[in-house]
Amino acid sequence: MSSPGAAGFEGWSRLHGGIRPSAAVRAWLRLVQRLAAGPFARVPPDVLSAAGVLSTLLAALAAVAGGRWALLTAALVLLAGLFDGLDGAVALHTGRARPLGAVIDAMADRVGDLLLVATLAVLGAPPAWCVAVAGLVFGHEYLRARAQAVGLPGVGVVTVAERPTRIIVVAVTALGAAVLPGGTPGTGWSWAAVGAGGWLVVGAVGLVQLAIAVVRALPAQAGPTSAATIDADRATRGSPPPGCVDPPTR
């Protein structure tokens, strides 16, 4: 992600195991690359990771206030999504990518995921649904992390349930709750329940997508290269620890 354009797209593709970015991903990459090369270039990547978590926490607190405060929730959730892309982009653009940064980024993402689920709960989503959503998110990330630890190239597949989808679901839910507090048009259903239900469906589909990709990508029988050897090689080359999707290294 060192610069906008074809070179940046190729770099993203290499870091994600050869996956070609879609039109939507290309548009997103252009934005974060330009910001990483401009106003955010001097901000330490770890600070950007922390800012993303803080934005998500503030979003949940704004949701507690209820009413039109949900508009602020939506804006803060989107801001957290921007920081989520910027930390890795800045690290790569400025040459500050390092394995520890990837670990910090991954931890920030998981804390952010929990806060997104908490935001849905505060907005009124059924608690049991929120627990199920959290389970799907962490199942998704754990499956990818373990598969990468034994040789999965890149992220395996970009599923429908990645971080950007989680951000969008919660932001739309909060926006709907603020603008149409009576519920979804035509049905009157709770925006929080619809958001949590949608996340459950997308999360389940994403987990199946990832599981299929893992089964196809990994050999059925253990080869001469063990997980320990793979980990040692990753450490020698300075590659990121498993579980980091966007960005994969920092």
N, C-alpha and C positions, 0 to 999 in steps of 0.2 A: 504493500500500500504506500509505496514511497512517493508516487505522483499520480495525478489523474490520468486517465486514458488507457490505451491498450496495454502499456507496460504494467500499470497497476492492476488491471484485470488479470493479466497473465500471472503476476505475482500472487494474487489472491487464489487463483486456480491451483497453482503449485502447492501452496500452503494447505489447501483443502483437498489434497489427494487427486488433483486433476479434474475436479468438478468444474464445469463451465458455468459462470454466473448468468443468471437470467436477466431479462431486461430490467426488472425491478431491482435486483441486486446491483446491477451496473449503475443505475441512477443513485442508489444509496452510496456505493463506493465513490462515485464522483464527488458527492457532498462531503463525506468524511475525509477524503483525501485532500480536498481543497482546504477544509478547516484545519486539518493536521499540518498542512504546509503553511498556513497563515496564522490566524489569531491564537491558535492553541499550541503552536510549535514549541513554545518555551515552558509550557505547563508540564510538570513531571507526570508520567503515565499513571503512577500509583495514586496521585492526587485526583486524577480524572476517574479512576476506579472508585475511590472513596466518595467522590462527588455523585457518582451514579447511585451508590447505596444511600447516601444522604437524601437525594432527590426522591427516591422511592419511599424512604421513611417519612419524609414530609408529605408525600402524596397520601399515605395511609392516615396520617394525622389530620390532613385536610378533610379526608372522607369522614372522619369521626364527627366533624362539625356539621355535616349534613347540608341539605339544601343546595344553594348555588356554590357552596364551597367545593362541590364535586367538579366544577369547572377547573378549579385550581388543581385538583387531583389529576384530571386528565392531562393538563399541561405539564405537571411535574413528572408524570409517568413517561410522557413523550421525551422530556428532557433527559430522564434517566436512560432511555433508549439511545439517545444521541451520545451521551457519555460512554455508554457501553461499546459503541463503535469507535469512539475517538481514542480511548486509552491505547488500544493496540495499534491504531493507525499512526498516532503520534510516536509511539515507541519505535515502530518500523521506519518511519520517515526520518527520525532523528538519530537512528542507530542505537537506541537505548533498549532494544529488545533483549530480554534475558529470561532464562528459565524461571527464576523466582518471580518475575513479573507475571508470567503466565499463571503461576500458582495463585498469586494475589488476585489476578483477574478472575480466575475460575471461582475462587472463594467469594469474591464480590458478586459474581453472577448468581451463585446459589443463595446467598443472603438476599439478594434482590428478588429472586424468585419467591422466596418465603414471604417477603414483604408484599409482593404482588398478590399472592393468595390471601394474605391478611387483609389487603385492601378490598378484595372482593367480599370477604366475610363482613367487614365493617359496613360495606354498602348494602348488605342484606342477603348475601348468598347463603344457602343452607350449609351449616357447619360440616355435615357429613360429605357434601359435595366438595367442599374446600379441602378436606382431608384427602379425598380421592384424587383431586387435582394435584396436590402436593406429591402424593405417591407416584402418580404418572410422571411428573417432572423429574423426580429424583431417580425413578426407574430408568427413564430415558437417558439421563446423563450418566448413570452408573454403568448401564449396558455399554454405552460408547466408550467410557473410560477403560473398562476391563477389556473390551475388544481391542482398543488401541494398545493396551499393555502387552498383548500377545501378537501384535503384528498387523492390525487393521490399518490400511493406508489412509492417511488423512482422517476425514470425519465419516467416511463410509458413504453417506448420503445426506443431503440436506433435506430434512423431513418437513412436514407441514406444521410441526410443533416446536420449532426452534424459538429462541429468545425473541426475535422480532414479532412472531405471532402472539406470544404471551403479552408483550407490551401493547400491541394493538387491541387485543381482547379487553384488557383492563381499561385502557384509555377510552375505547368506545363505550364500555359499560358505564364509566364515570360520566362521560359526556351525555349519554342518554339519560342517566339519573338526574343530571342537573337541568337539562333542557326540557325533558318530558317526565316529570316526577310521577305522573300517573301510571307509568308503565309503557311497554312497547306498543306502538300504534296498532290498532285493530284487535289486540288481544288483552292489553292491560297487564301482561305478565311483568313481573319484577325484572328490571334490567340486570340486577345482580345475579338472579337465578338463571336468566338467559345467558349471561356471560360465563357463569360457571359451567352451565350445561354445554355451551359451545366449546369451552376449553376442554371439558371431559372428552367430548367426541374427537376433537382435533388431537388431543393428547394420546388417546388410544390408537388412532390411525397412525400418528407419528411413531409410536412405539413399535407397531407392527412393521412399518416401513423400515425402521432401523434394524429390527430383528432379522428381517429378510436380507437386508444388505450385509449384515454381519455373517449370516450363514453362508451367503454366496461368496463373500470375500475371504473368509478364513478357511484354511485347509481342514479337511475332515480328520486327518491324522497328524499327530505331533511330528514335526520335522526336526532336523538337526539343530535348528535355532530355538533355544528356550526363551521363556519370558525374561529370565534373568539376563540372558545375552542381549535381548532386544533393549532392555532397560539400560544396560551398560553402554550399548552403542548410542542410545538416545542421549545419555549424559555426556558421552565423549564428543558428540557432534553439537551439543548445546541445543538439542531439539526440545520442544516444550513437553511438559508432562501430559498424560492423556486427559481428555475431558474438556479441552478448550476448543470451542467451535468458532466463535467470532469475537476477537481475533484468535487464531490458533497459537500464536507465539508472541511473547513480549519480554 
